[in-house]
């Protein structure tokens, strides 16, 4: 293997830069989704539709919306079977990666691309910006939830020797010092910690935040004990940060990643769960 190949992300096809997007954005097979919470009307990548990330989670079940609801959302945004779906946010957040994960969960694995640096990188490169909402032709798409791309509370409570729990919240949340509004603070027993944003490189001179290079990311994940041959289960508070780590692990070539969709929102408020809590070097 050449040195050049060693430095490339194994999942490099999942990440595109703004030059690639500028070249391919008008292709009839490319659908661009702007996942930012705000700013779409003020300016967006030409041809992009606004994608409401909040709409793809059921607030009652605190899990995914139904297959039918998700299919309707995709079709409303012009997604058809076979399309390449490009998602972006500001580059330093978790909305685009959340959309990426849910799209893969619903059967679009390897069909989704994420823009490295997001809209900030697009603006920094002086690319064209639009304030017009595109006319979108309704798509025709099938969706199928993949049970092997998610982990439930019951499954986590079952013995699973080849599983690694990855807590991607802040160090204070992991220890229990920051309990937020949950009934319990701490982490799931056996979980290792790696905050989601550690995967991002420092902001550059144009204000753009991109992912760290492959060699750095791989070294950092190896250092905390992640093994490619095991099932990796990221979790956070609501699986937005966990979805970001899902994307990074996909980028690095891990093949069995199953985020805990309920995350601490469920685990930290359930009566039948146990937590490990460290505060002031004491174990409770």
N, C-alpha and C positions, 0 to 999 in steps of 0.2 A: 504494500500500500504506500502511495506517495505521501509526502508531507502535506501537500495541498489537500488531499482527500481526508487526512486526519484532522484537519482544521475546519472542515465543513460539517455543519449540523447533519446528523443522519436523517432528520426530518426537514431538510432545507426546503422541500417543495411546499411546506405549510406556511412559509414566511416569504413575503415579497417586499420589495422596496418601491419607492414612489416612481422610479423610472419605469419599472415593469408595469405598474398600474397605469401610468400615463400612456404607455404603448398599447395596453390591452383593454382599457376601460370602455372603448366603444364596440368591442366585440359583442355580437348578439348572444354569445354563450357565457358572458360575464355579468354577474349581478353584484352591485356594490351596495353595502349596507352601512350606514352611518349610525353607530351605536351610542354616540355621545348623549349624555343626559340633557345637555343644553348647547345652543350655538348653531344648530342646523340652519335655522332661518337666516342667521347673520352671514352664513357662508359655509359651503361644503364642497366636496369633490364633485365635479360635474357628473351627472347621471346617477348619483347616489340617492337612495331612498332612506328616510329615517326609520330606524328599527328600534322599537321600544323594548329594551331588555327586561323591564319590569313585567311586561305582558306575557313573558314566557314562563313565569312561575305562578303557581296557584297559591294565593295567600291563605287559603283555608287549610289545605293539606301541607303547605310549605314544601311542596315538591313540584315536579314539572306539570305543566298544563297537559291536557289530554292530547293524544295523537291527532285527533280531528281538529282541535283548536290550533295546534301548532301548524298543521297542514294549511289551514285557512290563513294564518298569519304569513306563511311563506308565499302562498299564492297571491295574496294581496300585495306582496312586495315583488312580484314578478318572477319568483323562483319556479323553474320547471326542472323536471328530471334531467340530469346530465349537465346542468349549469355549474360553472365555477363560481362559488360564492365568496366574495371578498368583504371582510369586515374590518372596521377601523374605529378607534376612539381617539383620544388625545395622545396616546402612546405610552402614558405612564400609569394608566388605570387598569381596571379589571372588567370593563364592560364588553370590550371586543372579545376578550378571551372567554368570558361567560357565554356570549353568543356562539363562539367557536365550539365550546364544549357541548352545549345543548344541541347544536346542529349535528355534531357527530353522534351524540346519543340517539338522536332521532333518525339515524341511518345515512347521514351525509359524510361519512368518514372518508378522508382524503379528497373531498370535494371543496373544502373550505380553505381559504387563504387569509392570513392576517398581515396587515400592513405594518412593517417595522417602523416605529416612530410615529405612526398614526397621522392624524391631521396636522399635527405640529410639524412633522417632517415634510409634509406636502407644502405647507405654507413656507417653511424655511428654504425649500428648493425653488421658490417663486413659481410654483405651478398655478395653473388656472383655477379660479374659485368661482362658484356659481351660487346665486341666491334663488334660483328657480327650482321649483319642485318638479321633477320629471314626470311625464305621463307614463305610467307603468301599465303594460299589458298583463292582465291576470295570468299567472302561471298555472301549469298542470303538474302537480308533484305528488309523489307518494312518500309517506313517512312510516318508519317502523322503529319503535323503541328497542334499544339493544340492552338487555338485562346485564350483559357482561361489561357495561361501561358505568355501572353505578353500584354502590354498596349501601345496604340498609342497616339500621340499628341492630335488628335481630341477627343479621349476618356478622356484624362486628362482635356481638356478644357470644358468638359461636367460635369454638377453637378453629384456628386457621393458621397452621404452622408456617406457610409460605407467604405470609402477608406482612407488609410493613405499613404501619399507620404513620402518616406524615402530617403533623400539625403545622399549618402555614400562617397562623395568627402571629400577633406580636409576642415578644418574650414575656410581657406582663400578663397577657391573656393566658399564655401557656402555663405560667407559674400559678396563676390564680389571683395575683395581685390586682389585676383588672378583671373584675367579674362582669362588667357591663351591666345589663339589666337581667342577667340570667339568675336562676335560683342557686346554681352551683358555679364555682370557678375552678380552674385547673385544666387538666387535660386527660385524655383517655389513657389508661394504663398501658405502658409499652410504646406510646407514641414518641417519635423523635421530632425535633423541632427544626424548622428552616423557614424563616419568614418569606412570604411570597415575593416581596419586592427586592429581596437579595439577588434575584435573577436579572435585575435591570442594571444597566451601566449608568455611571454618573451622567447628569445632563451635560450636553455639549454646548459649544459657543452659540448655537442657534436656538438653544432652549429645548432641544430634542432629546428624548429618552428612548434608547433602544435596548435590545437584549444584549447581555454580555456575550462574548464570543464562546464558541463551542468548547475550547480547551479549558477555559476558566470555569464554565458551568459544570462541565463533567468532573473536573477536579473537586469542586465544591460539593457536588452531590455524592461523589465517591467518599469524600471525607466524613460525611454523616452516616454512611453505611447503607445507602440505597443500592440494591442489587437488581440488575436487569432481569434476572430469572425469577423474581418474586412479584407478587401482586402488590402494587403501590396504591395506598388509599389516602389521598389528600383530604383534609377537611379544614374548615375555618368556622365562621359564625353562621353563614348562610350559603356557603359554597359558591361565592363569587371569587374570593381570593383562592379558594381551592381549585376553581376552574382555571385560574391563571396558572397555577402550578401544574395542572393537567396539561395545558398547552406546552409549557416549558419541557415537561417530561416527554411529551410527544416529539417535540423538536429535538430532544437528545436521543431519541430512538428507543425509549422504554416502550414495551409492547403490551403490558398488562397494567393499565391504570384505571382504577375504579373509585372515583370520588365519592365521599359520603355526603349525599345530597342533603340529608337532614342536618348534618354538621352540629355545631354547638347549640344552635337554636333549638334542636331537638334533644341532644344528649345532656346539655346543661340544664334542662328544665323537666326531664323525665324522672319519675320516681324510682324506676328500676335500673338506673345506671350508676356506676361507680366512677369516681374521679380521683386523680392524683393532684395534690395541691401543695405547692412550695411557697412559703412566704417567710422572709427573714431567715432563710436557711433552715426553717423548721418544716417537718413533713406532717401533714394532717390526714 
